[in-house]
Amino acid sequence: MEPCLLRSRGYLFSAVHAPFGACPLFQEGVVKRYVEVILKLSERCNIDCKYCYFFNKENKDYESNPPFMSSRTARAFVDFLRSSAPDFKETTFQIDLHGGEPLMMKRERFEEVVTILQDGLRDAAAVQFTVQTNALLVDEAWISLLSRLNIYVGVSIDGPKVYHDANRVDKNGAGTYDRTVEKLALIRAAAEAGRIPGFGAICVMNPKFDARLVYDTLTRSLGIENLQFLLPDESHDSVRAADVAALKRFYESLFQCWAEDERGKVRIRSIDRVLDAIMADENRKSEIWREVKESVVFTLSSGGDIGHDDTLRNVIPDIFYARMNVADVTFPEFLAWHATVSALLARRSSAAPCRSCMWQEVCEIATRADTPLHRCKDGIADQHTVCCECLKATYLKGAEYLALRGVPISDISRNFVEIH
């Protein structure tokens, strides 16, 4: 099969963290520093999701942080990023406006803060803004503002009503599905009209879910074409073997739904990654590892405090907190800390399950920038992933998918590891 035909399904998508199938921020063959910031624009939320790692786990940072980011903190953040000059103009920025619920911020203040950031980053190599929202506060006024600011929209939704409402509830315990779907229609219409750069959805997987029902609801009933599926926030200290087995079946079914979808328009980030990893030749692998080397992902609180991977705040708090604030340090100083922590969190292929796995190299490529949460045990990220069986099932599905479409076995197996 010609590569361009496979490319139409999206598997050669090459950005490290570009959201939900948005245009890659890395130009093909050109790798520059990539900085993604999980920016806690709001540390308050209008709903009460049962699985929320930020509000309903052990961590209580939000109680001592400002409810919303101030313009002063936004300016300090810009100065912090610009302190990396002359590298600044060679850097691509992905700013994820996060929370809590970022749309709880008053529109005037939202616009002020985002405008400060956009103006301050204007002469960087490239900049993209995404807002991650539960969508309940979206209205025409918000659509107009997001349009003016050219912000991509990500919506959190967990499939059909029966699944979504099991966890994504409001402060009174009532499900939010109907309201989310109503507002999602406004967002979709805005994207189709070209008013916003695009939209996509994040779905948290649950071992009790039927993947086909989830897939059909999101893609056929709701018309979402760009999807990211998140595994539950489980470590070796908390995961249940029965749930892993059920998630493996979910993964297999999800891939099958995507492969059988005659429309050929739906993109799922994890599937993009898997197919890319299986097919990566030496040039592509070199490009991927250069991207990883030049990529920095971190969290910024509403008050300007810096942290590492956001999910680590609950499992390895000693590593998560940089104990730095953008008002007090330079970007190069922070990068030195980030590099040290990232080395501590680096994946270790010496784990026994990895040494005896034919998918070892494919797995390293496909999961290169994922959270170390799933490798944690007793506060140390030195294990194989708790999602091991889920991932291997997806790799097998990916190989089958390519073989059935005429890709030579020699190409499919180039990254298999021979086990003696």
N, C-alpha and C positions, 0 to 999 in steps of 0.2 A: 504494500500500500504506500502511496506517495505520502511523505511527511506532512505536506500541506493539508491532506485530508484528515489526518489525525490531529493536526494543529487546530482544526476547526472545532474540535471537541474541547480544546483548551489545555491539553496536558503539557504543552511546552511553555506554559505561563511561568515566567522566570523571576518575578519579583519576590523578595524574601518575605515581606509581610503585606504586600499590597492588598487592600481589603476586598473580599467578596467578588473578585474578578475585575476590579477596576484596572485601568491601563497600567502596565508595569512602569514603575518609576526608574528602574534600571534600563538604560538604553542597551540594546543587544550588543554584546561585546565590549561594553564600556562599564567598568565597575568603579564607583566612587563611594565615599563614605555614606552610609545610610543610617539615619537616626530616626527611630520611632519612639514617640512619647505617649504613654498612657496618661493623659492629663486629666486629673480629677477636678474638672470644672465645678462640679457640685458634689458635696459629701452629704447630701440628703436625698431621700427618695420618696416618691409618692405612692409606691407599692411596697409589698413585703414578701418577696420571693423566698420560699422556704429553704432553697438551696444556696442562697446568696453567700458567697465567701466574705463579702465586705461588711455586711450588717448582721448576718445570722450565724457567724462562726465565732471563734475565740477572740478575734481581734476587735478592738474598740477604738481604733485611731480616730474615727470620724467624730467621736464625742469631744475631742480636744482640738479638732481642726476647724477652721472657719467653714460655715455652711457653703459658701461660694468663693471662688477665686476673685481677688480684687484686681483692679487695673494696675495697682502698684506691684503686685506679685507678677503679673503678666509682663510688665516692663523689666522687672528684675530677671525674669526668665529669658527674655530676648537678649539682654546684656550678657547673661550667662552663656547662651549659645554662641553669641557673636565673639566671645572671648577666645574662640578657637581660631580666629583669623591667623594666617590667610586661608586655612582649610575650609572656612565657612562657605566660601563661594564654590567649593568643590563638593559640598554636602547636599544630599537629598533628605528632606524632612517629611515624615509622616506624622501628623498631629492627630491623635485620636481623642476627641472631646468626650470625656467619659464621666462616670459618676460612681455611685448615686445616679440620679437622673439629671443630666445636664440641662434639660429644658425647664427645670424648676427655676433656673435663673431668669430674672426678668429680661425680656427681650432687649431692652436698651443696654443693660449691662453686658449681656451676652455679646451683642454687636460691638460694644466698646472693647471688651477683652479680646475677641477674635480679631478685630481690626488692628489692635496693637500688635498681635502676633503676626498677622499677615504683612503688615507694613514692615515690621522688624526683620522678617525672613524673606523679604521680596527679592533680594539679590543673591539668594542661595541658588544652588544648581537647579533644584526643583522642590516644590512644596505641595502637599496634598492634605486637606482637612477632611476628617470624617467625624460625624457625631453618632454615638451609639445610644439609642433611645428605646424606651418601652412604647413610645409613640402616643401615649394617652393624651399628652398635652398638645399634640400637633393640630394646628388649624391653619386657615389661609394666611394669617399674619406670620406664623412661623415658616410656612412654605415660602412666602415672599422674602423673608429674611435669609433663609438658607439659600435661596436662589441668588440673592444679591451677594452673599458671601461665598458662593460657589462651593458649597459643602456637600459631600457625599453622605448619604444617610444609611445607617445600619439599624435594623429593627430586631429586637429580641422577641422571638416567638417559638414556641415549642411544639408546633404541629397542630393537630386538630383540637377542638375545644376540650374534649375530655382529658387530653394530656396537658395542654397549656394550663388549664384551670386547676389542675392538681397541685401545681407549685407556684404559678405566677398569679398571686392574689393581691388584693388591695389591703389597706390597713384594717378593713372590717372583715377580712377573710373571704371576700367575694372574688370569684374568678374575673379575669380581665380580658378574656379572649374576644368577646364581641366588640368591646371598645377598641382593642388593638387592631382588629380586622377593619373596622370602620375607618380608622386613621391611616392604616396601611394603604387603603384605596386612594387616599389623597396623595400620599407619597409616591405611589406607583404612577398616578396620573401626572404628577409633576415631572417625574423622570421621563415618562414617555413623551411629554411635551417639550423636553429639553430645558426645563426650568432649573433642575438640579443635575449635577454630573452623573448621578445614578443612585441605585439603592440595592441593598441586599439584606440578608437575614442571618442571624446567628441562632442556632437551635442547640440546646443542651440535651444530649442523649440520655436516655434512661433505659436500664435493662428490661423494664416492663413494657417498653414501647414496641409497637409494630412498625418497622421501618417503612414498609410500603404505604401504610396509612399516613405516616408522617410525610414521606416524599410526595405522594399524590396531593395531599392537602396543600403543602407549601408551593409546589410547582404548578399543579394543574388548577386547583381551586383558587389559589391566591396569586398565581402568576409570577412567582419569584424565580428568577433565573440564576442568581448568584447566592451561594449558600456556604456557610461554614458550620460544621457540626463539632460541638465541643464535648469531649469526654468529661465525665464527672470528676470533681476535684478530689481524687482519692490517691493516697500514698500506700506504701507497703504496710503501714501501720493501721490503715483503715479499710482497705479493700476487702470485699467478700468474693470468694472463689466462684460462687454461683452467679454473681453479678458479672464477673469477667466472662464467663461462658455465655451469658445472655447477650452481652455487648458484642461478643464475637459474632453471634447470629445476626445481630442488628447490622453490624458492619457488612457482612456478606450480603444481606438482603438489600441494604442501601446501594451497594455497588451494582447489584443486579438490576435494581430499578433504574439506575442511571444508564447502565449499558443498554437496556431494552427501550429506553425512551426514544421514540422515533423522531421527536422534534430536534434532538441534537443541539439544544441551546442552553441547557442547564449546566452550570459550572459549580463544582463542589471542590473547595480548596484542597481537602485531603486527597481527593482522587487526582487532581492536577499534580500534586506532589508525588504520589505513588507512581504514576505513569512516567513522569519526568525522571524519577530516580531509576526506574527499571531500564529506561532507554538511554540514559546519560552516557555519552562517550567520554573519552579522556578530556577533550576540550570543554565539554559541558560541565564535567566534574570540577575541572580547574576553575571554571567561572563560578560555580556554586560555592566552592570553598573560599574564593576571593570575596564573594558577596558576604559570606558569613564572617570572614575576618574583618571586613570593613563595616559590619553592621553593629549598631548599639541600640538596645531596647531598654527603656527604663520607665519608672513611674514617677509622676510628680503630684504631690498632694495639693489641695486647694490653698495651703499656706506656703507652698514653695519647697517643702521638704522632699528630698530625693530618695527613691527606693529602687530596688532591682525588679525582677519579675513580680508582678502584682500578686500572684497566687502564693508566693513564698512568705508573705507576711504572717500567715497562720502556721506554717509548718517549720520554717527556719527563720524566725524573726531576727536572730543575731546576724544573719547574712543579708536579709532583705534591706535593713535600714542602713543607709550610707552615713547617717548622722551629719548630713550636709544640707544646706539650704542654698537655693540659687542666688540669694542675696549676699552670700558670704564666701562663695568659692568660684573658681573659674572652671570652664568646661574641661580643659586639660587636666586639672586636679581631679575632677570627678572621673574622667576616663581612666586615670591610673587606678582608682579604687574599683571601677567597674571591671577592668581587665583582671584584677586580682580575684574578685569574687567569681567572675565567669570561669576562670581557671579552676576554682574550687568546685564549681558546678558542672564542669565539663563531663560529657558522657565517657564512661570507661568501658571499652570494648573487651576488657579482660574478664568481665562477668561470665561465669560458666555457661549460662544459657545462650550468651552471644557467641562464645567460642565454638559452640557446636551447632550453629544456625547458618543455613545456606543463604539466608536473607540478610546477613550481617551488614554487608556494604550497602544494599538497597535501603535498609532501615536507617543507617547513618545519614544517607543522603536525604531520604524522605522526611526525617524528623529532625533535621539539622538545627532548627531554631525553636523547637517546641519547649514548653515549660519543663523544668527538671522536677516539678512536683511529683510526677508519677514515678520517679526513681528514688524518692526519699524513703529512708527507714531510720528511725531514731534520730531524726534531724540531720542526716547526712545523705547527700544525693549520689550514692555510689553503687546503686543496684541497677539491674535491668528494669525496664519499664513494667509497671503493673499491667499495661495494655498489650503486652507481648503477643498473646494469642490473637487479640483483635487485629493487630497490625499485620501479623503473618497471614491471616485470612484475607486481608485486603491486598497484600502483595500477590498472593496466589490468584485472586480474582483479576488483578491487573494484568498478570502474565497471560491468563486465559483470554482476556479481552483482546489483547494485542495479537495473540496467536490466531484467534478466530477472524481477525481482520487482515490476515495475510502478512503480518510482520515476521520476517525470518527468525527462526529459533535462535540463530547465532546472535542476533541483535537483542532478543529478549533476555538471553542468558548471560550477556556479557558481564553483568555485575553479580552473578551468582558466585557464592564462595564454595569451593570444593572442600568437603568435609572428609577427613581421613579417619 
